[in-house]
Structure formats: structure tokens, C-alpha cells
């Protein structure tokens, strides 16, 4: 990671090559990040596919466990996502020696965060009674949550190293390791769900065992790769003992908590709506979960461009290129919207077809297809919202997006969805379809507000001489 090895992050501004250069930079960042995010999500997709072919009850149980776990994990663990912005800005400013100490403080911060999520998982099963989840689903869900509990520390410790690698514009190693993790997870799911090679047949509970083994394997692989790879050495991550610094830890958490809270708000919106719908039966749970799995795959596109935008804007801000940072941020949104339009067409026309891969029950696939059809109209809004949020992370503007998400999703989208889906106040009760219409409207409102915030923040960075970066 020497200066002579640094990639060019700044191209001399010229109208003839600026667009080509930004495309090249975003492609080099976003494509590996996309496949890395896709690989991470693939564990859930594979579990849904395999449990769906095993039984609808097991599929619903694993989906319920994911709805309980992932919003909380991302809500708490998302606090560590700000590390990418720190690393990107230090990297852009060529302050390589500052990277290691900040990553180490992120590791110290992991300890209380791991404890918090672990305590939650120990008692999370009690929430199933509150949401009136069917008894046969509850038993499998609780066993699945045990596997998630074992894998949780590895997930947290993986994130600072991931931010380190992506922040210095090296996302490919993360992609390769995540692909390896998915391959291992798929093989283990096959073994434990169906009881192959002499192992007991565990159904959906086996997904938890697979998760724990694959996440710890991925963490070990990433540690070894960074330790032995020359591009990471100048950060001095593994040299010397660095005690916890409460001030730096507090700064990371202060800036990072709104990021995690933003993710919790959106993930919690979809997961919470699924839990509200769970009393409608296992078919509704499975349909909602299938629609979430399909649309989360398409969601990886704007999310990846947003993560790339965080790195790109952070690099440019660290180098003092405020005008270029603004240009790059909105360029990323344009790219995200163009690509999201392809997702829109796919989901609009092939929703039921995609759903049929997860479950062969025509009732389940029909409802899931209807939900995916509604989700098609979220695609462009997601492209604006999450790419804009990613760019704002590069500016370390994290609190305003949180307020936006709370307003758009919990104060608007979820209440509208609840009214349309589970009451007769406006129209006859629409069930899951009504709930998803509300979610779609929430995402639309969020995209408008995030766009306006990015415009304000990027202008302020140019006009304000006291704007702070690294």
C-alpha cells in the first residue's frame, strides 16, 4: 500500500475523459463489491431454496429466524461500516499509518457489540410467542438461532477487515473469500438439512450449523490473507499492541451508529412487516420471505454502488477534491438508476417465475409473485436512496439519513402498509399485498429526501472552508 502502488483516484478534469474515468473507477470498485454482497446474501438464498425443497415449515422457520436476526445484526454491526469511510479518507490523503490504529479500535468496539447481539439472540425466541408464530415453526427457528449465535462473533470481526480492504480500493479479496464461504455454506446445508454422508437429518436447524462453520472459516481466511499480503503492510495492523481508546471508539460509534440504525430501519421494516404477517400462516410467511430473498438480490445492485460511492467520495474528500467528490456522488446515482431500470423490467415480468425456484406450492408462488411485482416499483427509488446514503457516508454525514429513514419507513411506509394490509380502515384487508404497497411508498419517500440531503451536504463541503474530513 505504498504511495507508488496507489491507484490514481484523481484524473485531471477534462470533459472528454471525466465520465470514462468515473465509470472505470466505479466498475473496479462496484463489480467486486456487488459479487461480494451477492455472495453474502447467497447463504440466505441457498437456505431458502434448500429448505423450500425440504418442507414449507422449515422454509418458514429459517425465514423467521433471519427476520429476527439480520435487522438486529446490521443495526448494531452497521456501526462498523463507517470504518470504510475512515480508511478511504486516510488512503486518499496518503496517511497510511493512521489506518491500522483505527481498524484496531474498531476491533475493540466489536466486543461490546458482540455481547449485545449475543444476549439478544439468547432471548429472541421469546418474540415468537408475541408475534403468534405457529408452534411447529417456532421449534425449528429456535434451533436455527443457536447456530446464528455461534457465528455472530465471526460476522462482527470480519467487518473491520472488510472495511480495511475495500477502503484501500481492494475489494476483490473480499469477493473471493465470500464466494468461498458461500460454496462451503451450500455444501454444508446439503449435508445437514438432508442428512447426507452419515450426518443426522436436521432440516432447517442444519442451516444454523452451516452458518456458524462458514462464517468462522471466512474470518480465518481473511485474517491470513491480510497478514501475508504486502499491500496491507504499511498500515501496521498486526504490529504491536494497541490498547482500547475510548475517545476513538466513541467517535467511530457516534458516526457509525446512525449507519447501523439506518440499515435496521429498512431491514426492520421488511422483517417487522413479515413478523406482523406471521399470524396469517406459514404460506404467507414463506411468500413474504421468498419475495424478500428475490428483491434482496436486486437490492445488492444499489447497495454495492452505494458502498463504492462511499469509498470513492471518501478517497476524493481525503485528497481535498470537494468538487470532484460531488460530481462522483451524483454520477454514482445516475449509474445506479440506469442499472436499477433493468431490475425493474425483470421483476415486473418474471416475478412468479423467480418465486417458483423457492417453492413449488402454487399458492405460495402466486402470492410471492404478486409481492415481487409490487417490489419492482421500488427499484429506481432504492437506486437513489442507497447510493445517496453511501455517498453521504464518504462525507461522514450519517445522522441525517437516519432521520430520513425513520420518517419515511416507520412513520409513513409501515403505518400505511399496516392500514392497507391488516385493517379495513381504507380498503378491505389486503394482507401481504397491502403491506408491500406501504413499503414501496416508504422507499419512494426516502429516495427523494436522501437526494436532497446529498445535494445540500456536497454543496456545503465545497463552500465551507472549515468542512472537516480526516
N, C-alpha and C positions, 0 to 999 in steps of 0.2 A: 504494500500500500504506500510505496514511496511516491514522492511528487512526480518523478519521471514516469511512474506507472499509472498516474492518474489519467482517467479518461477526460477528454475535453468536455466540460459541461457548459462552456460558453462559446458560441460561434459568433464571429464578427457579424454584427447586424447588417443584413442586406436583404432587400425584398425578394431577391431571386433565390436565395437558399435558406431563408429562415424556416419556411414551412417544411421543407425536406429535412432539415436538421432536427426539428422538433419531432417529426414522425420517426426518424431514426432513433432518437433518444427514447421516446415513449415505447417504441417497439422493443428495444433492448431491455427495458425495464418491465413493461406491462405483460409481454408474452410469457416470460418465465414466471412472473408473479401469478398470472392467470392460471397456468398449469399447476403451480404450487397450491393455490387456493382451491382449484378444482380437485386436486388430489386429496387435500384435507377434507373437503366435503364428500369425496367419493366414498369414504368409510361409511357415512350415513346412508348414501345411496345404495351401496352394496348390502348393507344390513337390511334396508327396506326391501330390496329385491329378493334376498335370500329368505328372509322371514316371511315375505309375502308368498313365496312358493312353499313354505313350510305350513303356515296357518295364518289366517287373518287376525286371530287373537294375539299371536306372538308379534305380528307386524304392528298392531295397535299398541302393544305393551312397550316395544322398543321406541316407537314414535313418542309415546307418552313420557318415557324416560328422557328422551332427547329434548322434549319441550320443557321439562323441569330443569335439565342441566345446562344446556347451551346458553340460554339467555343470562343465567347467573354467571357462568364461566366468563363469557365475553363482557358482561357488565363489570365484573371485578378484574379479570385479566386484561381487559381492554385498556386499563390504566397504564399498562406497559407499552402500548402501541406508540406513545409519544417518544419512546426511545429512538424510533426510526428518525423522527424529526431532529433530535439532538445529534445523532450520528451524521445525518445528511448535512446539517449545517456545519458541524465541525469538519467534515470531509470537504465541503465546498470552500471553507476558509483555510484549508490545509493545516488545521490544528489536530493532527492525528493523535498526538499524545493525550488529548482530552477525551478521546473516545473510550479507552479502556476503563478509566475511573467511573464514568457514567454508567457503563454497562454493568460494572461490578455493583454499583449502588442499586441498580435495577434487580440484581440477584438478591440483594439483601431485602429489597421490598417484596420479593416473591414470598418470603417466609410467612409474614402475617396474612398475605392474600391466600396462600395455600391453606393455611389453618382455617380461615374464614369460610372458604368454599367447602372444605372437608367437613366442617361442623354442619354446614347446611345440608350436605349430601346424607349425612348420618340420619337426619330427621326429615328429609324431603319426602319420604314415603308417606308421612302423615298427611301431606297435602292431598293425596289421592282420595281420601275419605271426604275431604272438604269439597272436592270437585265431583264427588259421586261417581268416581270411575268404577266400572264393573269389577267385581271381586276377582274373576279369572284373569283380568288384565293386570290388576294390582300385584299379584304374586310374582309374575314374571318381571314386571317393571322394577320391583324392589331388588330382585337378584341382579338385574342389569345395572342398576345404580351402584351396586357394590363394586363392579368392575370399573365403572367410571371413577369411583372414589380412589381406587388404587392407581389409576392412570393420571389423575389430576396433577400431582406434583410435576410429572414429566411435561405435561402441557404448559404449565407456567414457566418452568425453567427453559423450555425451548424458545419462548418468545423473545427474551433479550438477545439471544444469539441470532435469531432470525432477523431482528431489527438491525443488529450489527452488520450482518452480511448484506441485507438489502440497502441499508443506509450508505454503504460504500459502493453502491451500484453493482453488487454481485449477487443477484437473485437466483442464478442458475443452480448453485449447490443446494439451496433450499428446495428447489423444484425436484431435483434428482432424489434427495432424501425423502421428500414427501411421497414421490412416486413409489419408492421402495417400501415406505410404510403402508401405502395402500395395497400393494401386492401382497405383503405379509398379512395384512388385516383380512384381505379377501380369502387367502388360503386358510387362515385360522378360523374364520367364520364358517367356512365349508366344513372344517373338521369338527368344530364344537357344536354348531347348530344341528347337523345331521348325524353326528356320532360316527365319524369315519376313523379308520386306522386304529380301532380298538378304544377310542375315547368315548365317553358317555354322550348320549344324545341329549343336548341341553336346550335346544330350541333358542328362543330369543335371549335367554340368560347367557348363552355362549358368546353372544356379541360383546358382552361386558368383559369376558376373559380375553377375547381377541383384542379389544380396545386397549386394555392395560398392557399387554405384551408389546403391541405395535408402537404405542406412544413412547415407552421407555427405550425401545430399540432405536427409534428415530432420534431421541435426545442423545443417546450414546454416540450414534453415527455423526451427528452434527458437532459434538464436542471434539471428537477425534479429528474430524476434517479441519476445523478451525485451528486446532492446536498444531497440526503438522503442515498447514498451508502458509507459504511465505507472504501472500498479500495481506494477511491479518496481523503479522508480527509487530509492526510498528505501533500498534495500539496498546501493546504490552498488557493484554488482558490476563495472561496467565503468569505474569511476573510479579512476585511479591504479594504480601497480604495487605488488603485494603479494608480497614475497619468500617463499620457502618457509619455513615454521615447523615444524621437526622435531617440536617438542613437540605442536603441534596436529595435525599429520599422524599422529603416533604415537597420539594419543588417538582420532582417527577410525578408524584401522586397528584399534586394540585393541578398540574397541566393535563395529566393523563386521565384522571378520574372522569372528567366530562366526556372524554372519548369513549371510555367503557360504558358510561351511563347512556350515551347516545346509542351505542350498539344494543345495550339492554332494552332501551325504549323500543327500538324497532324489532329486535328478536322477541322481546317480551310481548310486543303487540301481536305477532303471529302465534307465538306459543300460548300466550294467555287466551287468545281467542279460541285456540284449539282446545284448551282445558275447559273453557266455558261451554264449548260444544260437546264435551265428552259425555255429558249425560244423555245425549241423543243416540248413543250406542256405538258399538265397535265399527260399524260400517262408515259412520260419519267421521270417527276418529281417523280411520285408515284413509278415507278420501281426502280429508284435510292434510294429513301427513304426506300423502302422495303429491298433492298439489304443491306443498311446501318443498318437497325434495326436487321436483321438476323446476320450479321457479327459482330455487336457490342456485341451481346450476346456471341459469341465465343471469342471476344476480351476481355471480362471480365475475362477470364481464365489467360492469361499472365499478364493482369493488376493487378489482385489480387495477383498473385505470386510476381510481382514486388513490390507491396505495402508491402507484407510480408517480402520481401528481404530488403526493406528499414528499417523496424523495426528490423529485425534480425541483419543486418550488423551494424546498429546504436547501438543496445544493446552491441554487441561484441566490437565495437570500443570504446564505453564508458567505458567498462571494461578493455581496453588495450589489447585485444586479436586480434592483427592485422592479424596473420597467419590464425586464425580461421575465421575471417571476410572474407578473400579472398576465403578460401575453401567454406564457406557458400554461397558466392555470385555466384560462378560458379556452385555449387551444385543446386542452385535455377534455373539457366539457363537450366541445364540438365533436371530437373523436368518439366520445362515449355515446353521444346521442345518435350519431351515424350508425355505430355498431348495434346499439340497442334497437334500432328500427328493424334489423334482421331478426332479433329475438321476438319482436312484436309480431312479425309475419308468421314465424314458426309456431308460436303459442296460439295465435289466433286460428290457425288452420289445422294444427296437429295435436291439440291438447289431449283429446281422448286416446289418440294413438300412443302418445308418450305414457299416459297413465296405464295403458294396458300392459306395459312391461313390468309394472309393480304388482299387479293383482289381476287375476283372471275373472273375478266376480263382476258380472256386467253392471250390477247396482253400484258397486264401489267405483268402477272405472267411469261410469257415466257421470256420477256426481263429481269425481275428481276432474274429469274433462271440462265440466262446466266451470269449476273454480279456476282452472288453468286459463280458460277463455277470458275470464274477468281479469286474471293476473296479467294477461297480455297488455292491458292498458296501463299497467304500472311501469312498463319497461323504460319508456322515454323519461318518465319522472325519476325513476331510480338512477338513470344515467346522469342526470343533472345533480340530484341530491348527493349521491355518494362520491361522485368525482369532485363536486364542490367541497364536500366535507374533507376529502383527502387533501385538496389544495390548502384548505384552511389549517390543517394540521401542520403543514410546512411553515405556515406563518405563526404557529403556536397559538392560534385562535381556536380554542376548544370549548369555551363556556357558552358562547352564543349558539353554536349548533345544538348543544344540549337543550337549551330553552326552546329552540325551534322544534326539535323532535318531540319534546313533551307536549308542546302546544298542538302540533299537527297530528300526532298519533294518539296520545292518551286523552287529550281534551277535545279532540274532534273526531278522528278516524274510528277509534274503538267505541265511543258512545253512539256514533251513527251506525256502526256495524251491529252493535247490540240491539239498538232500537229496530233496525230492519230485520235482523236475523232471529231474535228471540222474543220479540214483543209484537203486539198488534196495534201499536200506537199510530203508525202512519199507514202501513200496508199489512196485509195478512203475513204472519210469521214466515220468513223465507229461509230460516235455518242457516246452513253454512254459506249459501249463496248471498244472503243479505249481509252476513258478517264480512265477506270478502269485498263486497261493494264498498262498505265503510272503510276497509283497509286501503283500498285503491284511492279513495278520496283523500285519505290522510297522507299518502305518499305524494300525491299531486300538490297538496298544500306545502309540504316540506320542501319540495323541489323549488318552488317559487321563492320561499323565504331564504333558503340556502344560497341561491343565485344572487339575491340582493345583498346578502351578508358578504359574500366573496367580493362583490363589486366594491363595497364600502371598505373592506379591510385592505384590499390590494391597492386602492387609491390612497388610503391613509399611509401605507408603507412608503409610497413614492413621495407624498407631500410632507410627511413628518420626519424631520431630520433626527428626532430622538427615538425613532422606531427601533426597538431592540431585537436583535437576532441572537447570535451566540454570545 
